[in-house]
Amino acid sequence: MRTCPFVTVDVFTDRRFGGNPLAVFPDATGLSDAEMQALAAEFNLSETTFVLPPADFAHTARVRIFNRTAEMPFAGHPNVGTAFVLAQQGRGRDGVLLFEEIAGLVRISVERDSTGVVRGATIAAPQPLSLGPTLPPAIVAPCAGLRTADILTTTHQPVQASVGNPFVIAEVSPPALGRAAPDLAAFRDALARNPALNDRYALYLYARDPQGTTIRARMFAPLAGTWEDPATGSAATPLAALLLSFTQDERGRFEIHQGIEMGRPSVLRTTAERTPEGIRATVAGNCVEVLRGEALL
């Protein structure tokens, strides 16, 4: 029987049992694709990461990210949490880690407190903002158990946006955000009626404060096994980039609160900036270690 050590961390929080839980396998050498997927399903978390030697040894690691049912090209809290774990082990150069992932190279800056203890990380999304299809509010609203009028379209229609991992992003009123609940049949119907989504439909709802810099958000991806996610960095980053795209500003900064309705409050600090390649985004947050153990294979 083989064993493979793992660590779990809560991401985008400074206290245990808040934020988004993540399982990290710091040395996944020798694990097959099927074993990685089986372990991710066994943990039953939104994502599990597996760290492998990089193809280019100028980089820190190759990181593979699995949700309950499939491998993902990029995700936010898995990168923040994995960087936190590897930085605690002394990995990285000058506080920077470079992860090879399907979506591209992800750069992570380690965050430490005044005593040098690792507290979290900032990740730069691997791709500039790209937009996919728009969806009618009448299609999106039932997926979250809402009325069509609850979807706000003054700034934008519900639209698929990505900086490495696509989400349908829709603005809603604050009361509607609080009462949203995913409807699996509506998700299936919406995906079937919109082939341009390329078989991926995760819905990210947000509501802004009057100043527009503090945001409440919720994310539903029941078709991938995540009924609701307490913190979604790979959705927060395209949201920040999308909001900047509707302004004339060179950069923007937003604080996103998620997971409140789940009892797992999370804080995601995002930035977006115009660059020659397009609008780029980052997301930052704290982490707390929770469990250590070994998987038996």
C-alpha positions in Angstrom: 0.0 0.0 0.0 1.3 3.5 -0.9 0.7 6.6 1.1 0.6 10.2 -0.1 0.7 13.1 2.4 -1.8 15.9 2.2 -2.6 19.2 3.9 -5.9 21.0 4.1 -6.2 24.8 4.3 -9.0 27.3 4.6 -8.4 30.0 1.9 -9.5 33.6 1.8 -9.9 33.8 5.6 -7.8 34.4 8.7 -9.7 31.9 10.9 -10.3 28.1 10.7 -13.6 26.9 9.4 -14.1 30.1 7.3 -13.2 30.7 3.7 -12.9 27.9 1.1 -11.4 24.6 2.2 -8.7 23.1 -0.1 -6.8 19.8 0.0 -3.2 20.0 -1.2 -0.9 17.1 -2.1 2.5 18.7 -2.0 4.2 15.8 -3.7 1.9 13.9 -6.1 4.7 12.2 -8.0 3.5 8.8 -9.1 -0.2 9.4 -8.8 -2.2 8.6 -11.9 -4.8 10.8 -13.4 -7.5 8.4 -12.2 -6.1 8.5 -8.7 -6.0 12.3 -8.6 -9.6 12.4 -9.7 -10.7 9.8 -7.2 -8.9 11.6 -4.4 -10.6 14.9 -5.4 -14.0 13.1 -5.4 -13.2 11.5 -2.0 -12.4 14.9 -0.4 -15.6 16.2 -1.9 -14.3 19.8 -1.8 -14.7 22.3 -4.6 -11.1 21.7 -5.6 -8.1 19.6 -4.7 -4.5 20.3 -6.0 -1.6 17.9 -6.8 1.9 19.3 -7.0 4.3 17.8 -9.5 7.8 18.7 -10.8 7.7 21.5 -13.4 8.5 20.9 -17.1 10.8 24.0 -16.8 12.9 24.0 -13.7 12.9 27.8 -13.7 9.4 27.4 -12.4 8.4 26.2 -9.0 6.0 23.4 -9.8 3.4 21.9 -12.1 0.1 22.2 -10.3 -3.0 20.1 -11.4 -6.4 21.2 -10.1 -9.3 18.8 -9.9 -12.9 19.5 -8.8 -15.2 16.6 -7.9 -15.7 15.5 -11.5 -13.0 16.9 -13.8 -9.6 18.6 -14.1 -9.7 22.4 -14.2 -7.4 24.7 -16.3 -7.1 27.3 -13.5 -8.7 28.3 -10.2 -8.2 31.0 -7.7 -8.3 29.6 -4.1 -6.4 26.4 -5.2 -3.5 28.6 -6.3 -3.6 30.8 -3.2 -3.8 27.7 -0.9 -1.2 25.7 -2.7 1.2 28.6 -2.7 0.6 29.0 1.1 1.5 25.4 1.7 4.6 25.4 -0.5 5.9 28.7 0.9 5.7 27.2 4.4 7.9 24.4 3.1 10.5 27.0 1.8 9.6 26.7 -1.9 9.8 29.6 -4.2 12.4 32.3 -4.9 12.4 35.7 -3.2 8.8 35.3 -2.2 7.6 34.4 -5.7 6.3 31.0 -7.0 5.5 30.1 -10.6 3.0 27.4 -11.2 2.6 25.6 -14.6 -1.1 25.0 -15.2 -3.3 24.1 -18.2 -4.4 27.8 -18.6 -0.8 29.0 -18.5 1.9 30.2 -16.1 0.5 31.5 -12.8 2.7 33.9 -10.8 2.1 34.0 -7.0 3.6 36.5 -4.5 3.7 35.2 -1.0 2.4 37.4 1.8 4.1 37.3 5.2 3.4 39.1 8.5 5.9 41.3 10.3 7.6 38.3 11.9 8.0 36.5 8.5 5.2 33.9 9.0 3.4 33.1 5.8 -0.1 34.4 5.9 -1.4 34.1 2.3 -0.7 35.0 -1.3 -1.5 37.2 -4.3 -2.0 35.4 -7.6 -1.9 36.9 -11.1 -4.5 35.3 -13.4 -2.8 33.6 -16.3 -4.8 35.3 -19.1 -6.2 38.7 -19.9 -10.0 39.2 -19.8 -11.9 37.4 -22.6 -15.6 37.5 -23.1 -17.9 34.7 -24.3 -21.6 34.7 -25.1 -24.2 36.8 -23.3 -27.2 35.1 -21.8 -30.7 36.6 -21.5 -31.8 37.4 -17.9 -34.8 35.2 -18.5 -32.4 32.2 -18.9 -30.1 33.1 -16.0 -32.6 34.1 -13.3 -34.3 30.7 -13.0 -30.9 29.0 -12.5 -30.7 30.9 -9.2 -34.4 30.7 -8.3 -34.8 34.4 -9.1 -37.2 36.6 -11.1 -36.0 38.1 -14.4 -36.3 41.6 -12.8 -33.8 40.6 -10.2 -31.0 40.6 -12.8 -29.6 44.1 -13.3 -28.5 45.0 -16.8 -27.7 48.7 -16.5 -24.0 48.0 -16.6 -24.0 44.7 -18.6 -26.0 41.7 -19.6 -25.1 38.4 -18.0 -22.0 37.4 -19.8 -19.4 34.6 -19.8 -16.1 36.0 -18.8 -12.7 34.4 -18.2 -9.1 35.1 -17.2 -8.3 31.4 -17.3 -11.6 29.7 -16.2 -15.0 30.9 -17.6 -18.0 32.0 -15.5 -21.3 33.5 -16.4 -21.3 36.8 -14.4 -24.5 38.6 -13.6 -25.3 41.6 -11.4 -28.3 41.3 -9.1 -30.0 43.4 -6.5 -28.7 42.9 -2.9 -32.0 41.3 -1.7 -32.0 39.0 -4.6 -28.4 37.9 -3.9 -29.5 36.8 -0.4 -32.4 34.7 -1.5 -30.7 33.1 -4.5 -30.6 29.2 -4.6 -29.5 27.0 -7.5 -32.0 25.1 -9.5 -30.3 22.0 -11.1 -33.0 21.5 -13.8 -32.7 25.2 -14.9 -28.9 24.9 -15.1 -29.2 21.8 -17.3 -31.8 23.5 -19.5 -29.7 26.7 -19.8 -26.6 24.7 -20.8 -28.5 22.7 -23.4 -29.9 25.8 -24.9 -26.5 27.6 -25.1 -23.9 25.4 -26.8 -21.6 28.4 -27.0 -20.9 27.9 -23.3 -18.8 24.8 -24.4 -20.3 22.5 -21.8 -19.4 24.7 -18.8 -21.9 26.7 -16.9 -20.9 28.1 -13.5 -22.9 31.2 -12.4 -21.3 34.0 -10.4 -23.8 36.5 -9.0 -22.7 39.8 -7.4 -24.2 42.9 -5.8 -22.3 46.2 -5.3 -22.4 48.8 -2.6 -23.2 52.4 -3.6 -19.5 53.2 -4.0 -19.0 50.1 -6.2 -15.7 49.0 -4.6 -17.1 46.6 -2.0 -19.0 43.6 -3.5 -21.0 40.7 -2.2 -20.9 37.6 -4.4 -22.1 34.0 -4.6 -21.1 31.2 -7.0 -23.2 28.2 -8.1 -21.8 25.3 -10.2 -24.1 22.4 -9.5 -23.4 20.7 -12.9 -19.7 20.3 -11.6 -20.8 19.1 -8.2 -20.4 22.4 -6.4 -23.9 23.5 -5.1 -22.3 26.7 -3.8 -18.8 27.9 -3.4 -17.7 30.0 -0.4 -14.9 31.8 -2.2 -14.1 31.8 -5.9 -10.9 33.5 -6.9 -11.1 32.5 -10.6 -14.5 34.3 -10.7 -13.5 37.3 -8.7 -10.7 38.1 -11.1 -12.8 38.2 -14.3 -15.4 40.2 -12.4 -12.7 42.8 -11.4 -11.5 42.9 -15.0 -15.0 43.2 -16.4 -15.9 46.1 -14.1 -12.8 47.9 -15.1 -13.6 47.4 -18.7 -16.7 49.6 -18.3 -14.7 52.5 -17.1 -12.0 54.8 -18.5 -9.7 54.0 -15.5 -6.3 52.4 -15.9 -6.7 50.2 -12.8 -9.3 49.2 -10.3 -9.5 47.6 -6.8 -12.4 45.7 -5.3 -13.0 43.9 -2.1 -15.3 40.9 -2.5 -17.1 39.2 0.3 -18.4 35.7 -0.4 -19.6 32.6 1.6 -21.6 34.6 4.1 -24.8 32.7 3.4 -22.9 29.4 3.9 -21.5 30.4 7.2 -18.0 30.4 5.7 -17.2 34.2 5.3 -14.4 34.9 2.9 -12.6 38.1 1.8 -11.0 38.3 -1.6 -8.9 41.4 -2.5 -8.9 41.9 -6.3 -7.2 44.3 -8.6 -7.5 44.9 -12.4 -5.2 46.8 -14.7 -5.1 47.7 -18.4 -2.0 46.3 -20.1 -0.9 46.0 -23.7 -2.2 42.4 -23.7 -5.6 43.4 -22.3 -7.0 43.8 -18.9 -5.2 41.7 -16.3 -6.4 40.8 -12.8 -5.1 39.6 -9.5 -6.7 38.2 -6.3 -5.2 38.0 -2.8 -6.2 36.5 0.5 -5.1 34.9 3.7 -5.0 31.2 4.6 -5.1 29.0 7.7 -3.9 25.4 7.9 -6.5 23.0 9.3 -5.5 19.3 8.8 -2.5 17.1 7.9 -2.7 13.4 7.0 -1.9 10.7 4.5 -4.0 9.2 1.8 -3.8 5.4 1.4 -3.5 4.1 -2.2 
